[in-house]
Amino acid sequence: MTNNEIIIPAYQKVTLSPREAAAYSNIGINKIGAFLRKPNCPFVLFVGTKKLVKRKEFEKFISNQLVI
């Protein structure tokens, strides 16, 4: 805990920021952003105008892909 912040590992979070998702998956931030802009993206969660990545759905999406 630093400065009264709780640090939670990415693998325990329900949602990730696009930057966290990029670091977590070793996929570039621009590619993550492109996925999040697609209609019917299975792992995007809108919080107002902010886009978050649903971690479990993102992991399922990646595991079903051969090429990204």
N, C-alpha and C positions, 0 to 999 in steps of 0.2 A: 504494500500500500504506500503510495507516494502522494503527498499533498492532499490527503483525504480522498484519493481516487482508488477505486477498486479495479484491479487489473484482472481481467478474465481471459484465459487462453482462447484463441480463435475456435478451436475444436469444441469448446463448451458453449459458444454463443449461438443464439437462435438466428440472429441476422448479423451480416457483416457489411461494412461500408465497401464501396467498390475498390478502394485502395487496399483494404484488408483482404478482400476476396482475391485480388491480384497477387498479393504476397502469399496468401494461403495456398493458392493453386499453381503458382508459378506461371500464370497467364498474364500477359501484359494488360495494363490499365486501359489502354485504348480498345483492346478486344473485349474486355469486360463491359466497357461502356457501350460498344456496338451491340452486344447481346442484350443489354438492358434497354436499349432504344427500340428493339424489335417488338412489333405488336405480339401479344400473347406470349411474352417471355415467361417460362414456367417458374422462374425463381426471383422475379422482381417483386418488391413490396414498396408501395408508395406511402410515405409519411409526409403528407402535404405535397410539396414539390420535390422532396428529397427521395432518392432511390436507394433502397437497401437490397442486399442479396440474402435470400432465404438459404441458409447454409446447407441444410439437408437436401433440398430440391436441387441446389447447385451441384452438390456431390453426385446425386443421381444423374443429372444432366451430363456431367463430365464422364461418368462411368459408362454411359451409353454411346459416347462419341468415339469414332475412330480418328477423325481429323477435325481440328478446330482452326 
